[in-house]
Structure formats: C-alpha cells, structure tokens
C-alpha cells in the first residue's frame, strides 16, 4: 500500500477569535490540500482557541463556533481535516453518554448546554464525525470538568486511503490503558492526537516518553499535533510529532513557531475491522509526488526553550490584547535587563522604551548600566529622577506620621513613585508596563505592592533568580553564535543584586543567598513539601523556617500581581491556589 501523507497544522489561535482562527485553519487546510496530503489535523479546540474558559457559558459563542466549523467543513475536498472544537449534545451523530449532571440542565439545574471538547472529522464539504474527549483533566492549570462532560461508548474508526485511523483528544492519549488501547484493539494503525499542551521545563521530554509508551502499548503510529502561542499566562510550544509504529520520530515541527509538518508514513494494515463503527472517507492515497520524509527539528536545549517561551508569551500577550509597545523601568540590574532584552526580541527595539528613575541611593554604575543596555538594544531611554518627588512625599508622609520617614516605609515609597511614573507614561502613550520581578522575589514577598509590581505583564514572574542569570548568559551566547552584539554587559551579570533603596543595600541583607533559596522555594512551592520535609532533606532548619514564613505571609501580595509567563511545573496563578488566610504551620522542631 502506498504511504499515507499526513500533516500536522501547528497553528497559533486566539481565544474567542472565531473568524481569525477559521481563516488560519482554512489557510493551512489549503496548503495541505495543495501538498497532496491525505490527512491534516489541527490542535485541540483550534476553532475557539484554548482554553476558552467561561466563554463556553455563552450560548451565542457555542452557536458561532458551530457556524465556524461548518464554514471549515464546506471548504474541505479530498484531504481529510480533523479539527478541535466545542460541540453541543444537540449535534447529530454525537453521543455524550449520560447528561444528568445538574450543572448541565437536568431538573433543578441552571440550564447550561451539555458540551464536549471534541474533534470534528471533515471531508468532501461535510462533517463526517465527531469524537468527544473522554478524560477531562482537572489538575494544575486544567479545569475542564467545569465546562465539559466526557464522551462515552465506542468511537468510530475512519478509513483514510484504506488506512484505519483513530482519533483522540489530548488527555485520552496521555493515560495508560485508555481510549487509545480500544482503538488499537479494533484495528487502528494510526492514532491522531489533538492537543493543547502548555510548555513547562522538561515537558518536551515527558511528552516524548508518553508517546513512546502509547506506541508500545498499542502498536499503532501516532500523529501528535499541539497548539503554539501565548494565551494569558500559558505558552504552548507546538513541537508536533509523527511517531512510527516502531517508536521512531519520523517528523517533528520546530517549537514556538507556526508550522505545517508534512510527512509520508507506511502503516501496517490494522487487525480485523469487523467490530465497531468503521467509516470510509477516502479509498486511495492522493499524492503521486516523491515521498516526503519529514523534517525532524533539533532539540534547542533547556535555556533556549525557556527563553523562546518567554519571548513568545510576551509577544502574544501584548499583541493579542491590542498593545504594540512596552515601557520598562531600567534600574541597571539583572532583572530589568533580562526583561528589556526579551521585550526587544518579542516586539522589536522601536517598540520598547526604557525609563531610568534614579534616586539618591542609585549608584553611578547602575545608571550607566541602564544607558549602556539601551545603547546595545537600540531602544530609547529617558531619565527621570525621583529625588524631588521622594523629598516631597517624604515630607508629606512625615507630617502624618509625626517624624522622619525611614526604613521599609521609605524604601517602598521610592518603588511606588517609580510605579506612578511608569503607569503615567503608559496612560499617555498606550504602551504596556512590563514589570521586572522574578519568582524568587514574588515567592518571598521581596517586592512592593503598587510599586515594582505595578504594570500589565510580569515577564519573568515564574523565573527563579538563579535561572535569570542562566538566561542572561544564554542570550549572550546566542548573540555570539549569531555574530551580533551581546546585549548584556558582563558587569551587570557579575555585580551583586541590589534594590538600591538604601545605602549599600544588597539582596542578601533580606534574603538567603539565591543558590540556597531557590532549591527550597522549588521544593516548597512546586513540590508542595512542608518545612519538616525540607529539613529532613538536609536544608538548614533556620533558613527553611525563614523561607516558609516569607512565602506563606506573602500570599496576599501575589494575588495582586499581574499575569506572567508560566514556565515551571507550578507557577503562581491558576495552578497554585493557596488560601490567603492560612494558619497551617507544622512544627519544624525535631520530635
């Protein structure tokens, strides 16, 4: 049998942009059709964008999504398209199983429609089938049981150019002994998997392992397509793959870019297809062109993936929300430096503006480092001293407090003055303020509400301080490899971190050294370990007790922080929902 020509359309949809997403799907569909593909698949909920969240509660949105799907179906010809979308239980030929959940309109319910996260199989101008996602994740950033009910029963197989193809949606392939096994048992030789899998450190390796396990479990080849792009705090990296029934990577799309991955694959004819629903869509392969082997994109390495995720997340957050420009407070420190470099890579230097806001405590090297950074990046920079305002506000506040303003109050006053200036520039120019706080600072509360936290997007919110340094070194290495100017001066990387809000201030005056702090934070925040467990692992008891207290008491601050790119397994946001009012304090003394 001739090889099957398949394509994975790795697109960057925008949540709620049904018209724009439809146009993008149609463009990729046309390209796959012109390339002689037998099959092209799109990502999970590609029509609506992922995750659409409570847009799914709007009946008008569901109706419009259905109309968009019908538009896409009408454009199909010989190439079969598999497209992720939302469907209602009212759709013909679609079984959701039990719909007796009170949330979805049973007696005493709230009248919401019964919805499924589905894959639509389209060809010859028609919707040929609908497959409901069965396993609905309700962990980490996922909350799908809020909106969907699971599919039940036995899903059909589709004969495409004589090859039995089964369809799964994201989690259905991730679980052992799940729906993929049933498809294989009924003779499926290719499993198409539609995904919206967010990026996090190590996720690429985890996916590859899961796909290998499914191939071994089912004996079927897998066409895995994943969404790409930023959506609020999530970044989707794409990295779509075609895995042969021998477990070999036949093709892989590059990460963090839109792509149409095309490859030819020989499939082993499935077992008996007599059991269950089998629907013939096409009889013979369409292409008589030379075989397309498929490109396998190189692994970029951890720091490159993280950096590119931050760039894409920043670019999409601004552009998808109608912002073209960004403004950043440049202190000359490592954090604002990294944010500025990411912003330039995301938006272009002409769309990034730096503001230096020195005080009486700002060192000469910090002021000159900010100017040098702007020169290297090719961005504009303005210097606005806060000294006059600092003195005036100090006098005003001192009159209320009955004495000189000092200590933390005076430090935070400076930070808040800078926040006021940046937000004023934002109001006047329409540029979004990018905040510069890192995960280590946010975790411990080493930030100022309405000061350095004031802004629209927190680019490195999920980047620990030690990783900030790694990313700065990586970006300089990339520049050296490309033969361009290294954007970050070595002096900025080498100097001790300081907020410069008082004389001779260093971060280590208030926090443990970052090389000790960050591993504790990772275990406590991302690993959900308790203080006693951290001490049992060998961490210094005094440091653990101090860090735990800082993290727990700063929860109210974090609730008021702007969104930022998620890169770790657990960021501050949707996937970590700790109560602000919380008195759980386990005894850290040895028993």
LUMKOL-146492 format. One record per residue (C-alpha): residue in one letter; x, y, z. Coordinates in steps of 0.02 Angstrom, whole numbers, plus 50000, padded with zeros to 5 digits. Layout:
<tormis>
AXYZ...
</tormis>
This chain:
<tormis>
X500005000050000X500695017449958X501205028350106X499925039450189X500345057950176X499905066550339X500065084350403X500035092250575X499445110350568X500315118450715X499375134950725X499315149550846X497465152850877X496755166850982X495425162651110X493735169251054X494325174850882X493205162850788X493385172250624X495275173950635X495505155850690X494405149850548X495415159750420X497025152250489X496315134550484X495715137050305X497425143350250X498335128350324X497005116650254X497265123750080X499155121550096X498925103350149X497715100550005X498965107949881X500335096649952X499315081249913X499015076750095X497765063050135X497515069650310X497835085850404X497485087950589X497325103450696X497525106050883X496275103951023X494895117151019X495765125450871X494145133950819X493885142650986X495675143751046X496225135151206X495705137351343X494075146551305X493565145451489X491905153751532X491605159351354X490875141851347X489455147651459X488835159251322X487585150351209X487945162751070X489775158051073X489335139551053X488195143650906X489525154250822X490825140650847X489675128450760X489465140350613X491355142150603X491545123250598X490265122050458X491255135050360X492825124750379X491915108650332X491225116650174X493005120450116X493635102550130X493935092149974X494945076149961X496095079750109X495255074350271X495355087750406X495235083850592X494885099750690X494685102850876X493095112050927X491705113051055X490065104351017X488365103251098X487445087251138X486125092851012X487315089150868X486775074550760X487755058250764X488555063350928X488395053951091X488915061651255X488285047451361X487405052551520X486885070751531X486085070151701X487305081751787X486275095551868X487515108651808X487035104651630X485185106551629X484385091951719X482905096051833X483435109151958X484975113951855X485475130651784X485025126951604X486785126651532X487005116751371X487885099951380X489555102551296X491005091751241X492805095451195X492805086851027X493725082550868X492735085250708X493155074450558X492845084050397X492955079450213X492045081950049X491225097650116X490395089050263X490585084750447X490885065950439X491025062650625X491275069950799X492355062250934X492125068051114X493595069451233X493365056251367X494645060151501X494405077951563X495905084451661X495545093751821X497275097051890X498635110251876X498015123551752X496635112351685X494835113851742X493895105151602X492585096751711X491895114151742X491315115451561X491285098351478X490545081151501X491535065951442X491195055851287X490635037951312X490365022451208X491445016151065X492165029050946X492195025350758X493735021850655X493965031150491X494675023050335X495775036050253X496595030050092X496245012550155X497115015350322X496115013450484X496335029550583X495755032950761X495585049950843X495935055351022X495935072151108X497425076451220X497205067751389X496435052551303X498155048151236X499125052851392X498325039451501X498895021351500X497545008351465X496455022351398X495455025651240X496975023151127X497045004751176X495235002151124X495585010050955X497094998850928X496144983250982X494884986750844X496214988050709X496785006150711X498505008350631X498675027250656X498095036950808X497845055550780X498025065450941X497405083450954X498245093051096X498365109551188X499835105251299X500655120451382X502535122251392X503465119451553X505265114651590X505515096351546X503805094651463X504535090151293X505445075051365X503875070051461X502825070451302X504085060151206X504065047151344X502155046451344X502095044451155X503375030351162X502335021551294X500745023051190X501595016251035X502255001551135X500544998751214X499525000051054X500694995250913X500005010050815X500875025150742X500425042050819X500185059050737X500295071450881X499825089650847X499995103250977X499455121450983X500775135150981X500695152751052X500355162551210X498675163451297X498655173851456X499935165251570X500085149451465X501285146751321X501055132351200X502635126551115X501945116050973X503315102850948X502095092150848X502725074750804X502435059450696X502965043250781X503055027050682X502345010650747X504155006150787X504285021050904X505395031450789X505175050150768X504795052050582X504485070750588X504465084650718X503975102750699X505035116550772X504505123650940X503675140550968X503265143950785X501795140350672X502145126250551X501345113550436X502285097450468X502075085450320X502725067750308X502345051350221X502185035750325X501925017350285X500665009950405X500404991850450X498654986650400X497574985150555X496804969450626X495034964250588X493914979450564X492314969850578X491944975250756X491274992550787X490935007850680X492105009950531X491795024550412X492625025350242X493155042950196X494395040450053X494925024949958X496655028349887X498115039649926X498055056149833X499875060149802X500985052649669X502365065149709X504075059749777X503975053849956X504105067050092X505195060350231X504765074150354X505945085850445X506485082450623X506825098850714X508345099450828X508205099851016X508655117551069X509125114051249X508335119651412X508855137851417X508415140851233X506685133451257X506355143751413X506975159651332X505945156951175X504415153251281X504625169851371X504815179251207X503285171051128X502225173051285X502655191551296X502375194851111X500695186151106X500055193651268X500365211351206X499835209051025X498305198351059X497725211551183X497985226151065X499665232951128X501105236551011X502335244751131X503075241551303X503865252751434X505075246151564X505905253751715X507765250951689X508745250551851X510345243451779X510025227251873X509955209651805X508055207651811X507565223251716X508975219651595X508295202351553X506515209051535X507105222551416X508065210151308X506555198451300X505425213151255X506555218551113X506615200851044X504725199951059X504225216950991X505725224950908X506805239050979X505715252650905X504275246551014X505195246251181X505535261451289X506645261751442X506435273551589X507865276251712X507215283251878X508695285951992X508595291152174X509895297052299X510345278652326X510615274152144X512435270252108X513335277851961X513655260751885X511805256551891X511355272351799X512705269651669X512255251151652X510465255951606X511085268051473X512305255251404X510925242151393X509815254151295X511275257551177X511595239051147X509755235451118X509435250751011X507985256651119X507575274151180X507895278351362X507335293251465X507995297951636X506765304651762X507465307551936X506265303552078X507275313652203X506135328952204X504565318452220X505405307452351X505785322552458X504045329852437X503145313552476X504315310452623X503875327452693X502015324752668X502035307552745X503165313052886X501875325952934X500565312252952X501715300253044X502455313553157X504265310553111X505525306752977X505045293052854X506345279252862X506625260652845X505465249852742X504185263752727X505445274852640X506065260652529X504315256352471X503915274652442X505305275452311X504675259952224X502895266552220X503465283152148X504275273652004X502675263851979X501675280051967X502855286951835X502815271251730X500925270051737X500805288451689X501875285251536X500805270251496X499215280651506X499945294151395X500725282951262X499695267051264X501235256551300X501065242151421X502155242351577X503165226351594X503605222551774X505295215351817X505055204651973X505675186651969X504935171152051X506125171252199X505585188952243X503735185552218X503845169552321X504625178252470X503675194652457X505265204152414X504285216552310X503205231952335X501345232052307X500895246252187X502755249152159X503835236952062X502285226052046X501315239651953X501085235151771X500165224751644X501255209451620X502575200951728X503775193451602X504915183851724X503625180751859X503965161951851X505855163051829X506895159951987X508345171752015X509685158851980X508835155051813X508815173651773X510715173151771X510725157351664X509565165351536X510625181151527X512175170751492X511215160451364X510615175951272X512385182451261X512965165551196X511605165651063X512155183051008X513965177050995X513425162150889X512415173750776X513825186350762X512815200450840X513155211950986X512975203551155X511525213051235X512025211051417X513615218451489X514655206251591X514685219051733X512795217651752X512915198751769X514365199451890X513805213052011X512885208152173X510995210452158X510285225452250X508645235052253X509645251052292X508295258152404X509515262152545X511385264452563X512455249152525X510915237952511X511105220152448X509765206952420X510655195452542X510285207952680X508465202452669X508535185152589X509615169552598X510865167852454X509905163452298X510865147352271X510165141552439X508475149952423X507925143852251X508035125052285X507005127352444X505715137652351X505595124652212X505285110652337X504055120852441X503075129452302X503185117252156X503455101252255X502185105152392X503375099152527X503195105052705X504515113452811X504895097552910X505095087852748X506315100852682X507335099852841X507335080852830X508095082752656X509575091752731X509125110152712X509645121752853X508205122452980X508385141053014X508375145352829X506885133852798X505875141652939X506265158952873X505835154952693X504215146052736X503635160952838X504065173052698X503135162852567X501585160052672X501385178052728X501615185052551X500115176052475X499045191852483X500345201052381X500425187952245X498545188552220X498765206552163X500185203652041X499945204951852X499945189051748X501565182251680X502275168051576X502185150851657X503755140451628X503895129251783X502825114651837X501885125951958X501795144651936X500965157452049X499255158251968X497975145551910X498955130151960X499375135652138X497825140552234X498345143152413X497195151852537X497725169152591X497025166252765X498005150852816X498635145552987X499395128852941X501115129453023X501845112053050X503075110053193X504845111053125X505665105853287X506295087753289X505195076553397
</tormis>
